[in-house]
Amino acid sequence: MSLRVAPTGNSSSSASRLCSWCEKFVGREPSDDVGLTAQSPKAIERAAKHGCYICGWLALTFNAEALQKLYLNVPSSKTRALLSISLTKIDKSFDTGIGPPSVILNVIHDTGNRFDSLPGLCELQLNLLGYAGASHPYDPPNSLQLESASFRNLATTWMEACRNHHQRCRESMVANNTFVPTRLIKIIDAHYVQLVFSSDLGKIVDYVALSHRWGDSQPFKLLKKNLAQLRTNIQVKGLPRTYKKAFTTCTALRFQYIWIDSLCIIQDSQEDWQKEAATMHLVYGNSTLNICMPGAATTRDARLIKPLDVIFRRESEPPRTARMVCTAACNRDLFFSPLRSRGWIFQESFLSKRSLVFGCIQLWWHCHEQLACETFPEGTDYGARFGPGVITKKELGAMKLGDSEANEHKDAHPMSSYERWWNMVRQYANTNLSHEGDRVIAFSGVAQAFRISHNISGQYLAGIWSCNLPKGLLWCREPNDAAGLRSKSYKAPSWSWMSIDGDYILHEGFQYATKSCCSIEQIYVHLIDETHDTGLLNGGALRIHGHLIGPIPVGSTIDTLDEDILRCHVRTEEEADDGVCMVNEDEEGPDGVPFISYLDGLDPELGRVGLMSGAFRQTIAFSDAEGSIFCLPIVYRYEDTEEPYESELSGLILYNPPHQRGIYHRIGYYEMECKAIPDFNAMLREQHPPQSILLL
């Protein structure tokens, strides 16, 4: 059986949505072979301007400057095949009933190898999907403005369907029907808004919560000196464009109240900021709608939002029609948008019941039960719509904690939530904040909601749950990622991943361990506000009963640390020669030079219980360290096989400053393969007697 694909309509008519080059490609037989030679970047750009659907997505997805450089660097004597294009079958689990093939466009070298190293180049995948009906139910307007009737009707339809029919959205885990934020902005008319106190409203009101980027210039904001004035009125014309757009959206959707951080929290009052920041899970969790506005330049093109109709022709079968859509649209607008990289926005996207997202490409709706957009106004079923692995129900559940999958964990053992928690932690560590001191509080609401939705009974310890100790101590920063140092001002203990300034790529440590090498004797966590146990810290420490290995020889350098650690763990030189050790330093500068830091100026008594009052951070190059370096094994895995090195050990690298007797600071993480020993803990007890260790 053969299959050919062609665009609908006459290719020579003005209604055609493909250029002549793309029409030749779309009409080809499905094949895994290297496909058609690409047009030049200028030709792609020209075709995109004239409305070619495929060239339009190419121009939008790829960095034009980088593409031009690659094109010019290909020798003229060789085929300039910048794009390998082929039709391939998708996995059967995503079959829509008519094939379906996938159109894969890859950037490659002229040799045919996949080319990923040039900045701005990536994969673009267009999927062909079966559908019922002759016409697309929605005609996207050219501009992303709620003044458009079709836009307004679409958003209203999503909102009403969710409020009336989505049970999970009505039963949000953080919902509190009596909660209203301390302050709200009341929309008077198109020209004026007003700051109001909820205590003066005398009733529970529906409100919208705004997610946005502040940008480099500080927006108009609430201060102690202008609080009285803002309660009288605020002229809309003097506010940032994002705020004006948010007010217009609220009016179009018939909301009178909106919560905006810069206008509802007193920005020059640390007391008010801490009080309000502690309620972020309630502010966003109880908002009727969350409006997300990235504030980035729009790349909207209505011609790309509307799918391309194509015709399938099989031998001995009547023609069938399908739609071509771009699988990159959701990732570009939602999961990898500039807004998503912001630490505060990360929390807001988790906590909101429903979000209306003004993407760079199109408008999106995202709630506990539905993900929809202008391309799929009636919703998408993720895998079948966007291709395998792009969007899954697990990812949706991770973003919206009220998802049924999350609720299934509610009565489960806390350890069943471990992987889901670390998935969120990894995403959050890779966000950035204007003020790194906010790293703890900007994740606070997520922790509170996660505790409820997953029935976590353990104590929260700056990004780690006590029920996951000691395994939860095993994390590491991606080596040679961005420069990463611990904050000068205290925000979390050294054993917490939150102690390192973001953004950075975080990895969970050894996942398959079966035996613990240590135990937690006592936990010290000192909160600035004792009523807010996921909030800001004034100290923290762990007293661990374990096997301290070391000190590592004084002659160690960062280049030999892995070998020296390995030799301290094994019994013979032969085992050292055959073993393997991997070391990850927690901190390094912009040039990749490793650093060690520790808290100095500790009060002798307060430091013993983890209180950091008066302490300050000392940061030194690894080569300048005068203290001692030790290893603390955390977990061990034993494999009973014929291979001699089928066991693995993971642990922490600790630093003991010369003047802090018995006090240790985490400076790194290590993993090693070692000779299989059935009772490894017995060997540790024999060679390294257990002791009580204070880890700050």
C-alpha positions as CSV (number, residue, x, y, z in Angstrom):
1,M,0.0,0.0,0.0
2,S,1.4,3.4,-0.9
3,L,0.3,6.7,0.5
4,R,0.7,10.2,-1.0
5,V,0.0,13.5,0.7
6,A,-1.0,16.8,-1.0
7,P,-2.3,20.1,0.1
8,T,-6.0,20.8,-0.5
9,G,-6.9,23.3,-3.2
10,N,-5.3,24.3,-6.4
11,S,-1.6,24.9,-5.9
12,S,-1.6,27.7,-8.4
13,S,-4.4,29.6,-6.7
14,S,-4.0,32.4,-4.2
15,A,-5.7,30.1,-1.6
16,S,-2.8,27.7,-1.6
17,R,-0.9,27.7,1.7
18,L,2.3,26.1,0.4
19,C,5.0,27.4,-1.8
20,S,6.0,25.4,-4.9
21,W,9.0,23.8,-3.1
22,C,6.9,22.6,-0.2
23,E,4.2,21.3,-2.4
24,K,6.8,19.0,-4.1
25,F,7.8,17.8,-0.7
26,V,4.3,17.2,0.7
27,G,3.5,15.1,-2.4
28,R,6.3,12.7,-1.9
29,E,6.1,9.1,-0.7
30,P,6.7,8.4,3.0
31,S,10.4,7.6,3.5
32,D,13.1,7.5,6.1
33,D,15.7,8.6,3.6
34,V,17.3,12.0,3.5
35,G,14.7,14.3,1.9
36,L,14.5,17.2,-0.3
37,T,17.3,19.9,-0.4
38,A,16.2,23.0,1.5
39,Q,15.7,26.4,0.0
40,S,18.1,29.2,1.0
41,P,17.2,31.1,4.2
42,K,16.1,34.1,2.1
43,A,13.8,31.9,0.0
44,I,12.3,30.4,3.1
45,E,11.8,33.9,4.6
46,R,10.2,35.1,1.3
47,A,7.9,32.1,1.1
48,A,6.9,32.6,4.7
49,K,5.9,36.2,4.0
50,H,3.7,35.0,1.2
51,G,1.9,32.6,3.5
52,C,3.6,29.2,3.0
53,Y,2.7,27.2,6.1
54,I,5.8,25.0,6.3
55,C,8.3,27.9,5.5
56,G,6.4,30.0,8.0
57,W,7.1,27.6,10.8
58,L,10.7,27.2,9.6
59,A,11.3,31.0,9.7
60,L,9.6,31.2,13.1
61,T,11.5,28.3,14.7
62,F,15.0,28.7,13.4
63,N,17.4,31.5,14.1
64,A,17.7,33.2,10.7
65,E,21.2,34.5,11.3
66,A,22.5,31.1,12.4
67,L,20.8,29.4,9.5
68,Q,22.3,31.8,7.0
69,K,25.8,31.2,8.4
70,L,25.4,27.5,8.1
71,Y,24.0,27.8,4.6
72,L,27.0,30.0,3.4
73,N,29.5,27.6,5.0
74,V,28.4,24.6,2.9
75,P,30.8,24.3,-0.1
76,S,29.0,25.3,-3.3
77,S,30.2,22.1,-4.9
78,K,28.1,20.1,-2.5
79,T,24.3,19.9,-2.1
80,R,23.2,22.5,0.4
81,A,20.9,20.2,2.3
82,L,20.3,22.3,5.3
83,L,17.1,20.4,6.1
84,S,16.6,16.7,5.9
85,I,12.9,16.2,5.3
86,S,11.1,12.9,5.4
87,L,7.7,11.4,6.1
88,T,7.8,8.7,8.8
89,K,5.1,6.7,10.6
90,I,4.4,7.7,14.3
91,D,4.1,5.1,17.0
92,K,0.9,3.1,16.8
93,S,-0.2,4.4,20.2
94,F,-0.6,7.8,18.7
95,D,-2.3,6.6,15.5
96,T,-5.3,8.8,14.6
97,G,-6.7,6.2,12.2
98,I,-5.5,7.4,8.9
99,G,-1.8,6.5,9.0
100,P,-0.6,8.9,10.1
101,P,2.7,10.0,8.9
102,S,4.8,12.7,10.6
103,V,6.7,15.4,8.8
104,I,10.1,15.6,10.4
105,L,12.3,18.6,9.5
106,N,15.9,18.3,10.9
107,V,18.8,20.7,10.5
108,I,21.8,18.8,9.2
109,H,25.3,19.1,7.8
110,D,25.8,18.6,4.1
111,T,27.1,15.2,5.1
112,G,23.7,14.1,6.3
113,N,24.6,14.2,10.0
114,R,22.2,15.8,12.5
115,F,23.4,19.3,13.3
116,D,22.6,20.5,16.8
117,S,25.6,22.6,17.9
118,L,24.8,25.9,16.1
119,P,22.9,28.2,18.4
120,G,19.3,28.9,17.3
121,L,18.9,25.7,15.4
122,C,16.6,23.0,16.6
123,E,14.2,20.3,15.4
124,L,10.8,21.3,13.9
125,Q,8.2,18.6,13.7
126,L,4.9,18.9,11.9
127,N,2.3,16.2,12.5
128,L,-0.6,15.2,10.2
129,L,-3.7,14.4,12.3
130,G,-7.0,12.9,11.3
131,Y,-10.1,15.0,12.0
132,A,-13.9,15.0,11.5
133,G,-15.6,17.9,9.8
134,A,-14.9,20.0,6.8
135,S,-13.7,23.2,8.4
136,H,-11.6,24.4,11.3
137,P,-14.1,25.6,14.0
138,Y,-12.1,28.8,14.8
139,D,-10.8,31.6,12.7
140,P,-7.8,33.2,14.6
141,P,-7.6,37.0,14.4
142,N,-4.4,38.7,13.4
143,S,-3.7,40.4,16.8
144,L,-3.6,39.0,20.3
145,Q,-6.2,41.4,21.8
146,L,-9.3,40.5,23.8
147,E,-11.1,43.3,22.0
148,S,-11.6,40.8,19.2
149,A,-15.0,39.2,19.4
150,S,-13.7,35.8,18.3
151,F,-10.9,36.0,20.9
152,R,-13.3,37.1,23.7
153,N,-15.8,34.4,22.8
154,L,-13.1,31.7,22.8
155,A,-11.8,32.7,26.2
156,T,-15.3,32.9,27.6
157,T,-16.2,29.5,26.3
158,W,-13.1,27.9,27.9
159,M,-13.9,29.7,31.2
160,E,-17.6,28.7,31.4
161,A,-16.9,25.1,30.4
162,C,-14.3,24.8,33.1
163,R,-16.4,26.4,35.9
164,N,-19.5,24.4,35.0
165,H,-18.1,21.0,34.1
166,H,-14.6,20.4,35.5
167,Q,-14.9,18.8,38.9
168,R,-11.1,18.7,39.5
169,C,-10.9,22.5,38.9
170,R,-13.6,23.2,41.4
171,E,-11.9,20.9,44.0
172,S,-8.4,22.5,43.9
173,M,-6.2,21.1,46.7
174,V,-5.4,24.6,48.0
175,A,-8.9,26.1,47.6
176,N,-10.3,28.0,50.5
177,N,-13.7,29.4,49.7
178,T,-13.4,32.1,52.3
179,F,-10.0,33.5,51.2
180,V,-9.6,36.8,49.5
181,P,-6.1,38.5,49.3
182,T,-5.4,41.4,51.7
183,R,-5.6,43.9,48.8
184,L,-7.0,43.8,45.3
185,I,-7.1,46.2,42.3
186,K,-10.7,47.2,41.5
187,I,-11.3,48.1,37.8
188,I,-13.5,51.2,37.8
189,D,-13.6,51.8,34.0
190,A,-11.2,52.0,31.1
191,H,-9.4,55.0,32.6
192,Y,-9.2,54.4,36.4
193,V,-8.5,51.5,38.8
194,Q,-8.4,51.6,42.6
195,L,-6.5,49.8,45.4
196,V,-9.0,48.2,47.8
197,F,-8.7,46.2,51.0
198,S,-10.6,43.0,51.1
199,S,-11.6,43.8,54.7
200,D,-13.6,46.7,53.4
201,L,-15.5,44.7,50.7
202,G,-17.7,42.9,53.2
203,K,-18.1,39.9,50.8
204,I,-16.2,37.1,49.0
205,V,-15.4,38.2,45.5
206,D,-14.1,36.4,42.4
207,Y,-10.7,37.8,41.3
208,V,-8.0,37.3,38.7
209,A,-4.3,36.9,39.6
210,L,-1.7,38.1,37.1
211,S,1.6,36.4,36.3
212,H,4.1,38.6,34.5
213,R,7.7,39.6,34.2
214,W,8.7,42.9,35.9
215,G,11.5,43.4,33.4
216,D,14.6,45.6,33.9
217,S,12.6,48.8,34.6
218,Q,10.7,48.7,37.9
219,P,6.9,49.2,37.2
220,F,4.7,51.5,39.1
221,K,4.3,50.0,42.5
222,L,2.7,50.2,45.9
223,L,4.8,51.9,48.5
224,K,4.2,53.2,52.0
225,K,4.1,56.8,50.8
226,N,1.5,56.3,48.0
227,L,-0.8,53.8,49.7
228,A,-3.4,56.4,50.5
229,Q,-3.3,57.9,47.1
230,L,-3.7,54.5,45.3
231,R,-6.8,53.8,47.5
232,T,-8.3,56.9,45.9
233,N,-7.6,56.1,42.3
234,I,-4.9,55.1,39.8
235,Q,-4.8,56.4,36.3
236,V,-4.5,53.5,33.8
237,K,-2.6,55.5,31.2
238,G,0.4,55.8,33.5
239,L,0.7,52.0,34.1
240,P,2.8,49.4,32.1
241,R,1.3,48.0,28.9
242,T,1.0,44.5,30.5
243,Y,-1.2,45.9,33.3
244,K,-3.4,47.7,30.7
245,K,-3.8,44.5,28.7
246,A,-4.7,42.6,31.9
247,F,-7.4,45.1,32.8
248,T,-8.8,44.9,29.3
249,T,-8.9,41.1,29.6
250,C,-10.6,41.2,33.0
251,T,-13.3,43.6,31.6
252,A,-13.8,41.4,28.5
253,L,-14.3,38.3,30.8
254,R,-16.5,40.3,33.3
255,F,-14.1,40.4,36.2
256,Q,-13.9,43.5,38.3
257,Y,-11.0,42.6,40.6
258,I,-7.4,41.6,39.9
259,W,-4.4,40.8,42.1
260,I,-1.0,42.2,40.8
261,D,2.0,41.7,43.0
262,S,3.6,45.1,42.6
263,L,0.3,46.9,43.3
264,C,-1.0,44.7,46.1
265,I,2.1,44.2,48.2
266,I,3.9,47.1,49.9
267,Q,7.2,46.9,48.1
268,D,9.3,48.9,50.6
269,S,7.9,47.0,53.7
270,Q,9.8,43.8,54.5
271,E,7.2,42.9,57.1
272,D,4.3,43.2,54.6
273,W,6.3,41.4,51.9
274,Q,7.0,38.4,54.2
275,K,3.4,38.3,55.3
276,E,2.0,38.3,51.8
277,A,4.6,36.0,50.3
278,A,3.5,33.4,52.8
279,T,0.0,33.4,51.4
280,M,1.0,33.0,47.7
281,H,-0.4,29.4,47.6
282,L,-3.8,30.9,48.6
283,V,-3.7,33.9,46.4
284,Y,-3.1,31.9,43.2
285,G,-4.9,28.7,44.4
286,N,-8.1,30.6,45.1
287,S,-8.1,33.0,42.1
288,T,-10.9,32.3,39.7
289,L,-8.4,32.8,36.8
290,N,-4.7,33.2,36.4
291,I,-3.7,35.5,33.4
292,C,-0.2,34.8,32.2
293,M,1.5,37.5,30.1
294,P,5.1,36.9,29.2
295,G,5.7,40.5,28.1
296,A,7.9,39.3,25.2
297,A,7.6,40.4,21.7
298,T,4.8,38.4,19.9
299,T,5.6,36.3,16.9
300,R,2.0,35.7,16.2
301,D,1.0,34.8,12.6
302,A,-2.7,33.8,12.3
303,R,-1.8,31.8,9.1
304,L,0.4,29.5,11.2
305,I,-2.2,29.1,14.0
306,K,-4.8,27.7,11.6
307,P,-3.8,24.1,10.7
308,L,-3.0,23.2,7.1
309,D,-5.5,20.9,5.5
310,V,-3.9,18.1,3.4
311,I,-5.3,15.2,1.5
312,F,-4.2,11.5,1.9
313,R,-4.4,9.3,-1.1
314,R,-4.0,5.5,-0.7
315,E,-4.2,3.0,-3.4
316,S,-7.8,1.6,-3.9
317,E,-9.1,4.0,-1.2
318,P,-11.0,7.3,-1.5
319,P,-9.0,10.4,-0.6
320,R,-9.0,11.4,3.1
321,T,-8.4,14.8,4.6
322,A,-6.1,15.5,7.6
323,R,-4.6,18.6,9.3
324,M,-0.9,19.5,9.6
325,V,0.1,21.2,12.9
326,C,3.4,22.2,14.5
327,T,4.3,20.2,17.6
328,A,6.7,22.9,18.8
329,A,3.9,25.4,19.5
330,C,3.1,24.3,23.0
331,N,6.7,24.0,24.2
332,R,7.5,27.4,22.7
333,D,4.5,29.2,24.3
334,L,4.1,27.3,27.6
335,F,6.8,24.9,28.8
336,F,9.9,26.7,27.5
337,S,8.6,30.3,27.4
338,P,10.6,33.2,29.0
339,L,7.9,33.5,31.6
340,R,8.3,29.8,32.6
341,S,11.9,30.4,33.4
342,R,11.1,32.9,36.2
343,G,11.1,31.4,39.8
344,W,7.9,33.2,41.0
345,I,6.0,32.4,37.8
346,F,6.9,28.7,38.2
347,Q,5.1,28.6,41.5
348,E,2.1,30.5,40.1
349,S,1.7,28.1,37.2
350,F,1.6,25.2,39.7
351,L,-0.9,26.7,42.1
352,S,-3.5,28.3,39.8
353,K,-6.7,26.3,39.0
354,R,-6.9,27.6,35.5
355,S,-4.7,29.8,33.4
356,L,-5.2,31.9,30.3
357,V,-1.8,32.3,28.7
358,F,-1.0,35.0,26.2
359,G,1.7,33.1,24.3
360,C,4.1,34.5,21.8
361,I,2.3,32.6,19.1
362,Q,-1.2,32.1,20.3
363,L,-3.7,32.1,23.2
364,W,-3.7,29.0,25.5
365,W,-6.1,27.7,28.1
366,H,-4.6,25.4,30.8
367,C,-6.6,23.9,33.7
368,H,-6.7,20.7,35.7
369,E,-8.7,18.9,33.0
370,Q,-7.9,20.6,29.7
371,L,-5.1,22.1,27.6
372,A,-6.5,24.1,24.7
373,C,-5.3,26.7,22.2
374,E,-6.4,28.5,19.1
375,T,-5.1,25.6,17.0
376,F,-7.1,23.2,19.1
377,P,-9.9,25.3,20.6
378,E,-11.8,22.2,21.8
379,G,-8.7,20.8,23.6
380,T,-5.9,18.5,22.8
381,D,-5.4,14.9,23.8
382,Y,-1.6,15.6,24.2
383,G,0.2,12.6,22.7
384,A,-2.1,12.1,19.6
385,R,-2.1,15.8,19.0
386,F,1.5,16.8,19.6
387,G,3.4,13.6,19.2
388,P,4.9,11.1,21.6
389,G,6.7,12.5,24.6
390,V,5.9,16.2,23.9
391,I,3.1,16.7,26.4
392,T,1.8,13.9,28.7
393,K,-0.8,13.8,31.3
394,K,2.0,13.3,33.8
395,E,3.5,16.6,32.8
396,L,0.1,18.3,33.0
397,G,-0.5,16.8,36.4
398,A,2.9,18.1,37.6
399,M,2.0,21.6,36.5
400,K,-1.5,21.5,37.9
401,L,-1.4,19.7,41.3
402,G,-5.1,19.0,41.3
403,D,-4.7,16.4,38.5
404,S,-6.1,13.0,39.2
405,E,-2.7,11.4,39.0
406,A,-1.4,13.6,41.8
407,N,-4.5,12.8,43.9
408,E,-3.9,9.1,43.5
409,H,-0.8,9.6,45.6
410,K,-2.8,11.1,48.4
411,D,-3.1,7.9,50.4
412,A,0.2,6.4,49.2
413,H,3.4,6.0,51.2
414,P,5.3,9.3,51.1
415,M,8.2,7.6,49.2
416,S,6.0,7.1,46.2
417,S,6.0,10.8,45.7
418,Y,9.8,11.1,45.7
419,E,10.2,11.0,41.9
420,R,7.4,13.5,41.3
421,W,8.9,15.9,43.9
422,W,12.4,15.8,42.3
423,N,10.9,16.4,38.9
424,M,9.5,19.7,40.2
425,V,12.7,20.5,42.1
426,R,14.8,20.1,38.9
427,Q,12.5,22.4,37.0
428,Y,12.5,25.0,39.7
429,A,16.3,25.0,40.2
430,N,16.6,25.9,36.5
431,T,14.6,29.1,37.0
432,N,16.0,32.6,37.7
433,L,15.0,35.2,40.2
434,S,15.7,38.9,40.3
435,H,16.6,38.5,43.9
436,E,18.2,35.1,44.8
437,G,17.1,35.7,48.4
438,D,13.6,34.9,47.2
439,R,14.6,31.3,46.2
440,V,13.1,29.7,49.4
441,I,9.9,31.7,49.6
442,A,9.1,31.6,45.9
443,F,8.9,27.8,46.2
444,S,7.0,27.8,49.5
445,G,3.5,27.6,48.0
446,V,4.4,24.7,45.8
447,A,5.7,22.8,48.9
448,Q,2.5,23.5,50.8
449,A,0.3,22.4,48.0
450,F,2.4,19.3,47.4
451,R,2.2,18.3,51.0
452,I,-1.6,18.4,50.8
453,S,-2.0,16.7,47.5
454,H,0.5,13.9,48.3
455,N,-0.2,13.4,52.0
456,I,3.3,14.2,53.1
457,S,3.6,13.9,56.8
458,G,7.4,14.6,57.1
459,Q,8.9,17.9,58.0
460,Y,9.8,20.3,55.2
461,L,13.5,21.1,55.2
462,A,14.3,23.8,52.6
463,G,13.4,21.8,49.6
464,I,13.8,18.4,51.1
465,W,11.3,16.3,53.0
466,S,12.5,14.6,56.2
467,C,10.7,11.4,55.2
468,N,13.1,11.2,52.2
469,L,16.3,11.4,54.4
470,P,19.1,10.5,54.1
471,K,18.5,9.8,50.3
472,G,17.2,13.3,49.8
473,L,20.6,14.8,50.5
474,L,21.9,13.3,47.3
475,W,21.7,16.0,44.7
476,C,24.3,17.6,42.5
477,R,24.6,20.6,40.2
478,E,25.4,19.9,36.5
479,P,29.2,20.2,36.1
480,N,30.4,22.9,33.7
481,D,26.9,24.4,33.6
482,A,26.6,28.1,34.5
483,A,28.6,29.5,37.4
484,G,27.1,28.5,40.7
485,L,27.9,29.8,44.1
486,R,26.1,29.9,47.4
487,S,24.5,33.1,48.4
488,K,26.5,35.6,50.5
489,S,23.4,36.1,52.6
490,Y,22.0,33.0,54.3
491,K,19.0,31.4,52.8
492,A,19.4,27.6,53.4
493,P,21.8,25.0,54.9
494,S,24.6,23.7,52.7
495,W,22.9,20.3,52.5
496,S,20.0,21.9,50.7
497,W,20.0,22.5,46.9
498,M,18.4,25.8,47.7
499,S,21.6,27.1,49.2
500,I,23.1,27.5,45.6
501,D,22.1,30.5,43.5
502,G,20.2,29.7,40.3
503,D,19.6,29.1,37.7
504,Y,21.4,25.8,37.2
505,I,20.7,22.2,36.1
506,L,20.1,20.0,39.1
507,H,20.4,16.2,39.1
508,E,19.0,13.9,41.7
509,G,21.7,11.7,43.2
510,F,21.9,7.9,43.0
511,Q,18.4,6.6,42.6
512,Y,18.8,2.8,43.0
513,A,20.4,2.5,46.4
514,T,19.0,-0.2,48.7
515,K,21.1,0.4,51.9
516,S,21.6,3.5,53.9
517,C,25.1,4.1,55.3
518,C,24.0,6.7,57.9
519,S,21.0,7.8,59.9
520,I,19.6,11.2,61.0
521,E,19.9,11.8,64.7
522,Q,18.4,15.3,64.9
523,I,17.0,18.0,62.7
524,Y,17.4,21.7,63.4
525,V,15.3,24.1,61.3
526,H,15.0,27.7,62.5
527,L,12.3,29.7,60.8
528,I,12.0,33.5,60.6
529,D,8.2,33.0,61.0
530,E,7.4,29.9,63.1
531,T,3.9,29.9,61.7
532,H,5.2,29.4,58.1
533,D,7.1,26.2,58.0
534,T,8.0,26.4,54.3
535,G,9.1,30.0,54.6
536,L,12.4,31.9,55.1
537,L,15.1,30.4,57.4
538,N,17.5,31.8,60.0
539,G,19.4,28.5,60.2
540,G,19.3,24.8,59.9
541,A,21.5,21.8,60.7
542,L,21.5,18.0,60.6
543,R,23.1,15.8,63.2
544,I,24.1,12.6,61.3
545,H,25.3,9.3,62.7
546,G,27.6,8.1,60.0
547,H,31.1,7.1,58.9
548,L,33.4,10.0,58.3
549,I,36.1,9.0,55.8
550,G,39.3,11.1,55.6
551,P,40.7,13.6,55.8
552,I,41.6,13.5,52.2
553,P,45.4,13.8,51.8
554,V,46.6,17.4,52.0
555,G,48.2,17.1,48.6
556,S,44.9,16.7,46.9
557,T,44.0,19.1,44.1
558,I,40.7,19.3,42.3
559,D,42.2,17.3,39.5
560,T,43.2,14.4,41.8
561,L,40.2,14.6,44.2
562,D,38.3,11.7,42.6
563,E,41.3,9.4,42.8
564,D,42.1,10.4,46.3
565,I,38.5,9.8,47.4
566,L,38.5,6.4,45.8
567,R,41.7,5.4,47.6
568,C,40.3,6.4,50.9
569,H,37.4,4.1,50.4
570,V,39.1,0.9,49.2
571,R,41.3,-1.6,51.0
572,T,43.9,-2.3,48.4
573,E,45.8,-0.5,45.6
574,E,44.4,-3.0,43.1
575,E,40.8,-2.1,44.0
576,A,41.8,1.6,43.6
577,D,43.2,1.0,40.2
578,D,40.0,-0.8,39.0
579,G,37.4,1.4,40.7
580,V,35.8,4.5,39.3
581,C,34.8,7.7,41.1
582,M,32.9,10.7,39.9
583,V,33.1,14.0,41.8
584,N,30.7,17.0,41.5
585,E,31.7,20.2,43.3
586,D,28.8,22.3,44.5
587,E,30.3,25.7,43.6
588,E,32.4,27.1,40.7
589,G,33.1,30.5,39.3
590,P,32.4,31.8,35.8
591,D,35.8,30.4,34.6
592,G,35.0,26.9,35.9
593,V,37.3,27.2,38.9
594,P,35.9,25.2,41.9
595,F,35.2,27.1,45.1
596,I,34.6,26.1,48.7
597,S,32.4,28.2,51.0
598,Y,31.4,27.9,54.6
599,L,29.7,29.9,57.3
600,D,32.1,31.8,59.6
601,G,31.6,34.0,62.6
602,L,29.3,31.4,64.3
603,D,28.3,31.8,67.8
604,P,29.8,28.7,69.6
605,E,26.5,27.8,71.3
606,L,24.0,28.9,68.6
607,G,26.1,27.2,65.9
608,R,25.7,23.8,67.6
609,V,22.0,23.9,67.0
610,G,22.2,25.5,63.5
611,L,21.3,29.1,64.3
612,M,23.1,31.4,61.9
613,S,22.6,34.7,63.8
614,G,25.7,36.9,63.0
615,A,27.3,34.4,60.7
616,F,28.7,35.3,57.3
617,R,29.8,33.3,54.3
618,Q,33.5,32.8,53.4
619,T,34.2,31.8,49.8
620,I,37.6,30.6,48.8
621,A,39.2,28.8,45.8
622,F,39.6,25.1,46.4
623,S,43.4,25.4,46.1
624,D,43.4,28.0,49.0
625,A,41.5,25.8,51.5
626,E,43.3,25.3,54.8
627,G,40.7,23.1,56.4
628,S,40.1,19.3,56.0
629,I,38.0,17.5,53.4
630,F,36.1,14.4,54.3
631,C,33.6,12.0,52.7
632,L,30.4,10.9,54.2
633,P,28.9,7.8,52.6
634,I,25.1,8.1,52.3
635,V,23.7,5.1,50.4
636,Y,25.1,1.8,49.0
637,R,23.8,-0.7,46.4
638,Y,25.0,-4.3,46.3
639,E,24.7,-6.5,43.3
640,D,25.5,-10.2,43.8
641,T,27.0,-11.0,40.4
642,E,30.2,-12.5,39.0
643,E,31.4,-9.0,38.0
644,P,33.7,-7.7,40.8
645,Y,32.6,-4.1,40.4
646,E,28.8,-4.2,40.5
647,S,28.3,-2.2,43.6
648,E,27.9,1.6,43.9
649,L,28.3,4.1,46.7
650,S,27.1,7.7,46.9
651,G,27.9,10.3,49.4
652,L,28.7,13.9,50.3
653,I,32.0,15.7,50.3
654,L,32.4,17.8,53.4
655,Y,34.7,20.7,54.5
656,N,35.8,21.2,58.1
657,P,37.3,24.7,58.6
658,P,40.4,24.6,60.9
659,H,38.8,26.7,63.6
660,Q,35.4,24.9,63.6
661,R,35.9,21.7,65.5
662,G,33.2,19.1,64.8
663,I,31.3,21.3,62.3
664,Y,31.1,20.4,58.7
665,H,29.8,22.1,55.5
666,R,28.8,20.4,52.3
667,I,31.0,21.2,49.3
668,G,30.2,18.5,46.8
669,Y,28.8,15.1,45.9
670,Y,30.5,11.8,44.8
671,E,29.6,8.5,43.3
672,M,31.9,5.5,42.9
673,E,31.9,1.9,41.7
674,C,33.5,-0.4,44.1
675,K,34.1,-4.1,44.7
676,A,30.9,-5.9,45.7
677,I,30.8,-6.3,49.5
678,P,27.6,-8.0,50.8
679,D,27.8,-6.2,54.2
680,F,29.4,-2.9,53.3
681,N,28.2,-1.2,56.5
682,A,30.1,-3.8,58.5
683,M,33.3,-2.9,56.6
684,L,32.6,0.8,57.3
685,R,32.1,0.1,61.0
686,E,35.4,-1.7,61.1
687,Q,37.5,0.8,59.1
688,H,35.7,4.0,60.0
689,P,33.9,3.8,63.3
690,P,30.6,5.7,63.3
691,Q,30.4,9.1,64.9
692,S,28.0,12.0,65.3
693,I,28.5,14.8,62.7
694,L,27.0,18.3,62.7
695,L,26.3,19.4,59.1
696,L,25.4,23.1,58.7
